[in-house]
Amino acid sequence: MPSCEDVIAVLEECHARGFMWKAMGMCSDAKRDVTLCLRAERLKRTATNREAAKVKREKVKAVWAEIDENS
């Protein structure tokens, strides 16, 4: 699967063909591909961030448990 950068380049090339080309919907497929690609990238980033937050929460929880044990 091409990177989003490649997909965006295809859309930009389509837009460079002129207003009428865009107005007639000739770039719709390229626009849809960009939207899907960016969405997939966002979902991957969200999953990664969620996992990192989960690990961080577990570390904080462990630290607090240790503090409570030693108090």
Backbone as CSV, one residue per row, in Angstrom:
resi,resn,N_x,N_y,N_z,CA_x,CA_y,CA_z,C_x,C_y,C_z
1,MET,0.851,-1.194,0.000,0.000,0.000,0.000,0.886,1.243,0.000
2,PRO,0.599,2.202,-0.847,1.433,3.405,-0.899,1.258,4.251,0.362
3,SER,2.278,5.043,0.645,2.188,5.912,1.809,1.200,7.043,1.524
4,CYS,0.753,7.690,2.587,-0.188,8.804,2.414,0.446,9.918,1.591
5,GLU,1.731,10.069,1.704,2.416,11.111,0.929,2.231,10.868,-0.572
6,ASP,2.326,9.605,-0.974,2.136,9.258,-2.383,0.694,9.515,-2.818
7,VAL,-0.256,9.167,-1.950,-1.673,9.348,-2.263,-1.999,10.839,-2.377
8,ILE,-1.428,11.637,-1.488,-1.645,13.088,-1.524,-1.052,13.672,-2.805
9,ALA,0.100,13.153,-3.219,0.729,13.638,-4.457,-0.194,13.387,-5.657
10,VAL,-0.850,12.240,-5.677,-1.788,11.932,-6.765,-2.937,12.935,-6.765
11,LEU,-3.465,13.264,-5.589,-4.544,14.248,-5.497,-4.066,15.626,-5.964
12,GLU,-2.875,16.008,-5.565,-2.344,17.307,-5.995,-2.162,17.361,-7.512
13,GLU,-1.713,16.264,-8.091,-1.578,16.205,-9.550,-2.941,16.365,-10.214
14,CYS,-3.940,15.735,-9.643,-5.293,15.842,-10.193,-5.788,17.286,-10.089
15,HIS,-5.567,17.913,-8.954,-5.995,19.302,-8.765,-5.248,20.244,-9.708
16,ALA,-4.010,19.900,-10.033,-3.210,20.746,-10.922,-3.767,20.766,-12.352
17,ARG,-4.612,19.825,-12.676,-5.185,19.773,-14.029,-6.189,20.898,-14.271
18,GLY,-6.634,21.552,-13.208,-7.504,22.709,-13.392,-8.839,22.591,-12.682
19,PHE,-9.506,23.720,-12.629,-10.770,23.835,-11.906,-11.841,22.918,-12.476
20,MET,-11.988,22.888,-13.791,-13.053,22.094,-14.406,-12.858,20.601,-14.126
21,TRP,-11.615,20.173,-14.104,-11.322,18.784,-13.804,-11.838,18.437,-12.401
22,LYS,-11.566,19.332,-11.447,-12.036,19.125,-10.074,-13.559,19.242,-10.004
23,ALA,-14.108,20.260,-10.684,-15.545,20.532,-10.613,-16.366,19.370,-11.177
24,MET,-15.817,18.653,-12.137,-16.537,17.538,-12.736,-16.387,16.253,-11.920
25,GLY,-15.702,16.340,-10.791,-15.572,15.189,-9.908,-14.503,14.195,-10.311
26,MET,-13.587,14.619,-11.151,-12.556,13.714,-11.626,-11.518,13.384,-10.554
27,CYS,-11.495,14.163,-9.482,-10.524,13.944,-8.403,-11.170,13.276,-7.190
28,SER,-12.421,12.895,-7.304,-13.146,12.337,-6.160,-12.517,11.050,-5.639
29,ASP,-12.091,10.191,-6.543,-11.471,8.933,-6.104,-10.164,9.205,-5.361
30,ALA,-9.379,10.134,-5.880,-8.118,10.476,-5.225,-8.386,11.086,-3.854
31,LYS,-9.393,11.930,-3.753,-9.745,12.551,-2.469,-10.185,11.486,-1.473
32,ARG,-10.993,10.523,-1.937,-11.445,9.433,-1.062,-10.249,8.625,-0.568
33,ASP,-9.297,8.364,-1.459,-8.108,7.602,-1.071,-7.290,8.350,-0.021
34,VAL,-7.175,9.660,-0.174,-6.453,10.462,0.819,-7.164,10.382,2.165
35,THR,-8.477,10.531,2.151,-9.246,10.481,3.391,-9.069,9.136,4.084
36,LEU,-9.160,8.047,3.333,-9.005,6.713,3.920,-7.597,6.494,4.461
37,CYS,-6.610,6.971,3.733,-5.223,6.809,4.161,-4.960,7.585,5.452
38,LEU,-5.401,8.833,5.477,-5.184,9.646,6.674,-5.942,9.077,7.866
39,ARG,-7.122,8.538,7.635,-7.894,7.928,8.716,-7.152,6.722,9.279
40,ALA,-6.619,5.884,8.395,-5.867,4.705,8.837,-4.648,5.113,9.654
41,GLU,-3.950,6.151,9.201,-2.781,6.646,9.946,-3.199,7.163,11.326
42,ARG,-4.322,7.876,11.370,-4.800,8.412,12.647,-5.171,7.272,13.598
43,LEU,-5.829,6.245,13.075,-6.218,5.117,13.919,-4.996,4.382,14.474
44,LYS,-3.954,4.229,13.649,-2.718,3.603,14.129,-2.093,4.446,15.228
45,ARG,-2.041,5.765,15.010,-1.456,6.669,16.005,-2.259,6.642,17.307
46,THR,-3.582,6.611,17.186,-4.448,6.563,18.361,-4.211,5.285,19.152
47,ALA,-4.104,4.162,18.463,-3.866,2.883,19.141,-2.521,2.895,19.859
48,THR,-1.513,3.437,19.210,-0.195,3.533,19.826,-0.238,4.413,21.067
49,ASN,-0.880,5.568,20.961,-0.989,6.481,22.097,-1.773,5.854,23.236
50,ARG,-2.838,5.136,22.911,-3.654,4.486,23.934,-2.825,3.450,24.691
51,GLU,-2.029,2.678,23.961,-1.187,1.663,24.592,-0.124,2.315,25.481
52,ALA,0.479,3.396,25.003,1.483,4.099,25.803,0.859,4.665,27.080
53,ALA,-0.341,5.189,26.978,-1.028,5.729,28.155,-1.349,4.616,29.145
54,LYS,-1.724,3.450,28.630,-2.031,2.314,29.502,-0.789,1.895,30.290
55,VAL,0.350,1.819,29.613,1.604,1.466,30.275,1.943,2.502,31.337
56,LYS,1.785,3.773,30.993,2.097,4.846,31.942,1.179,4.776,33.162
57,ARG,-0.113,4.522,32.933,-1.059,4.385,34.062,-0.673,3.243,34.984
58,GLU,-0.250,2.123,34.390,0.154,0.969,35.193,1.382,1.303,36.040
59,LYS,2.337,2.032,35.465,3.528,2.427,36.227,3.145,3.325,37.394
60,VAL,2.278,4.300,37.148,1.840,5.212,38.203,1.095,4.436,39.278
61,LYS,0.256,3.519,38.871,-0.500,2.697,39.814,0.451,1.882,40.693
62,ALA,1.483,1.310,40.092,2.469,0.525,40.830,3.226,1.398,41.821
63,VAL,3.595,2.589,41.408,4.306,3.509,42.303,3.430,3.875,43.497
64,TRP,2.179,4.189,43.234,1.276,4.530,44.323,1.041,3.334,45.260
65,ALA,0.962,2.137,44.711,0.789,0.940,45.535,2.002,0.755,46.439
66,GLU,3.187,1.001,45.893,4.410,0.885,46.682,4.448,1.951,47.785
67,ILE,4.036,3.158,47.459,3.992,4.232,48.458,3.012,3.868,49.579
68,ASP,1.850,3.329,49.199,0.861,2.939,50.209,1.375,1.817,51.093
69,GLU,2.121,0.873,50.535,2.684,-0.234,51.323,3.698,0.265,52.338
70,ASN,4.484,1.236,51.928,5.576,1.732,52.778,5.148,2.844,53.727
71,SER,3.897,3.221,53.701,3.437,4.319,54.560,2.904,3.796,55.866
